[in-house]
Amino acid sequence: MFRSTQHQRSPDIERRRLTSALTVAAAAAFTGARWMPSGLAPSVAAQGAPALKELAPPGWLIGVAINQNQSDARDSIAVDLITRQFNSISPENLLKFESVQRQAGVFTFDAQDRYVAFGRDRGMAVIGHTLVWHSQTPAWVWAGGDGVPADRATLLERMRTHITTLVGRYKARIRGWDVVNEALNDDGTLRDSPWRRGIGDDYIAKAFEFAREADPGAELYYNDYNLATRPDKRAGAIRIVKDLQQRGLRIDAVGEQGHWRLNSPSPADIDRTITELRATGVKVMITELDVNLLPPAGPRGEPPPPGSNPYANGLPDDVQQTLARYYADAFRVFLKHRDDITRVTFWGVSDGDSWLNRGRVNHPLLWDRQRQPKPAFGEVVRVLASPPARRAGN
Ligand code: XIL
């Protein structure tokens, strides 16, 4: 499934040819210059910037979550960036339960079909996100009659219908699905999700079973956050994987969302996380990467406390450089594990697109609000262009 043979087919010669040119280009990004350094190989200069997808190790996907303005091609600058830089897309919201089946039995597929076509037309790996989650799911799903919660049989039927319809529609066109999202508490116990309350702990296994039935060829993933920062939660994810394996169900990879901060997780945390998840036998993906630079927001509904929007007028250079170093360190760890990882997906194209703004001004991604590459982009390019040694034992 993960085409391990591709790992042997190394494009080292091509990469070496590009490396010196790219290092120049990366340095230009660092100083904020436009992408036209002299001495750049024409093939690189013509594209204006090196492409992450071309620098990534064979067998890796470099993905990005896209919104509807992008999948409908209204945001043409972003479309251009997505097309040049990435070889995988995730739908930021379009394939969530509430977007697909807001009312019982009424499925909406127009924008969803365009999202899938957007990726297929560009030869990208199209990802499905997400089938079973406690969030962005309409209340009718869990409701029984007379204000009581739906019983197990009803919930299983609704789950099966949703999964069968959605996964079945995009059979052989969506590469892989986040089958279950965020099923864990930070202490590693199962979250008190309405799915679990109604069905029981085996709701996770059932979701994987239905997904496999609907498209036996699709990769199936478990996806969650804080797996790198909370060892107990990571242990919970490993239990989920082992439980699925013991039941003989398909699971291809665990996604650590990668909503990170400058101080956490550390490179050592990321390293340990990949090693431990991979030891189950499944692959590891970083599925929603961004780096939140803002202090915690105040309580919902209240005006933000003073000082909570420190970068409203731009990111100071020292923080910009710290962010670049954080991304470089993270990618060095990813590359050390390049045979364990199959995909790194950013949660948004540019800072202006990020879900992390929410009324403030955040700077979590590789491109700024003007869609210009940030120093962090240059650093990721530099690290991808000269990968560190593989992890011992590989
Ligand atoms: C976020 C989207 O980016 C927002 O636009 C939306 O309002 C809320 O959801 N974990 C996930 C993603 O799995 O689906 C979430 O996406 C971010 C956290």
Residues whose N, C-alpha, C, O or C-beta is under 5 A from the ligand:
A	BS01	XIL	E92 W355
